Amino acid sequence: MTALLLAACSREPTAAEIEAQERRDIAEVEAVQKQKPPPQMIAPEPILYPDIEQNDLFGAGCAFAPGDSIGAVLLTRDKTAWMKVEGVLVRFASDPGSAKMPLGTWSRYSGKEMALALTKAEAEGEPSGEETTRWRGHLTVTDPFDQVIYDQQGLMQCGA
């Protein structure tokens, strides 16, 4: 009788049981891979003149400054945008399928780790003879999981 019980405990699983276990294992791994990590909020820093000079960021485009600040944390151009995060300038590529903004800039830009979207609230000034405009705007930055990691109202100013 003991031999019969031991044989029952040590029997090999059937092909159907092995396949069912493999499906459960795969489903468990896929579920873990689909989980979004918690968003890691960022705090963009002002892009200063030395940053602009060292990276040749001169030219026509727009700048976004959060709140009532005058320190731009984002510069947009026709093909690229730049944001300073943790002391490093991060480059974004324009999305020509997005809405057009002044001076050939765009409302959306994508980077390796983040994407950003700009929306225009309302015009705050008329274009001047120097081809500058400014308006209240909104900047939203998302991570690769489309989670918001920066969201701020501010002032957008464009000029040549």
N, C-alpha and C positions, 0 to 999 in steps of 0.2 A: 504494500500500500504506500509506503514511504517513497519507493522508487517511482510510483505513478504520480504522486504529488510533485516530486522534484522534476519529473519530465514535463509536467504541465506548466511549471513555473519557468522553465528554461526553453520553452518552445520558440522557434524562430518566427518573427512576424511574417504575415503573408504579404504578397506583392501589393495588394489593395491597402493594407495597413501602412506599409512603407510609403506608398504614394500619398495617402491621406496625411501622414505626418509631414512629408515634404511640402505639401500644399500649405499646411498650417505654419510651418517654419518660414516659408516664403512670404506668406501674408503678414506674419509678425514683423519681418525685416522691412517689408514695404511700408507698413504702418509707421514704423519708427522713422524711416527716411522721409515720409511725407509731413512729419511734424515740423511746424515752424518754430525756430528758436525765438526767444523773446526779442523784441526789437531793441537794438542798441542805438539810443538817441545820440545825435551828433550836435556839436556846438560850433558852427562855422565861425571862423575868425575873419576880421577885416583884412582885405587884400590891400597891402600898403604899396607905396610907390616903389620901394626896392623890389618887391615881388613883380610888379608890372615891368620894371626895367630889366631885371634879370631874365624874365621869361618872354620878353618882347610882346607884351599884351596891349600894345598901343593900337589905336585905330577905332573905326566906327563901331558902335555897339551900345549895349545897355549895362547898367549896374543896378543891383538890388541891395538896399540897406534896410535891415530889419527895424521895425518900430519907428521911432523918430530919430534914429541914429543917422550919422552921415558917413559911417564906415561901411563901405560896400563889402558884402560877404560873397557876392556872386558877380562875375562879369560874363556877359554873353556876346558872342560874335556870330557871324553868319554860319560858320561850320563848327565852332567849338564854344564851350562855356568853361569857366574855371571857378572853383570854390576852394577855399583854404580850410582844411580840417586837420587838427592836431599838428599845425605848423607845416603841412605839406599841401601844395597846390594839386588839386584833383581835376583831371580833365574829363570833359563830357563831350560827346558828339551830338550835333544837332539832329533833330528829327524833322526833316523837310515835309513829312506828312502831317505835322501839327499846324496849329494856327500861326500865321505870319505875325510878327511883331515889328516894331519900327527898325529901320536901317538894316534890313535883311536878317534880322534875328528871328528866333522861333520860340514858341511857347513850351516846347518840350526838348529835353536833352537827356542822353543816356550815357552812363559810364560803366566801368567794369563791375563796381560794387553797389552803385546807386543810380537812381534816375530822378530827374527833377521836372517839375511843372510850374509854370508861371501863369497867373491869371491877372487880368487887368480889372481893377475895381472901377475907377472913374478917372477921367482926364482932370489933371490939376493945373495944367497950363497949356498954352498954345505954343506951337513950334515958333521958335524965334529965328532971327536971321542967321543964327549960328547953327541951325538945324538941331536944336535940343528940345526934348519934351520930357515931361515928368508926370507921373500919376501914382495913385495908391495902387498897390498890387499885393499879390499873395504868392509866396513861394512854398511849395511842398516838395520834400525829398523823401523818396522811398528806398527801401532795401531790396535785395533780390527776391524776397518773398512778398513784395508789394505792401509792406508794412510801413507806415509813416514813421520816419525817424527825425524829421524836422518839419515844422509847420509854423509859418510866421507871416504876419501882415507887415507891410513896409512900404518904402518909397522906391519906385523904379524910375531911373533917369537914363535917357538915351541921348547920345550925341556923337558927332563926328570928330 
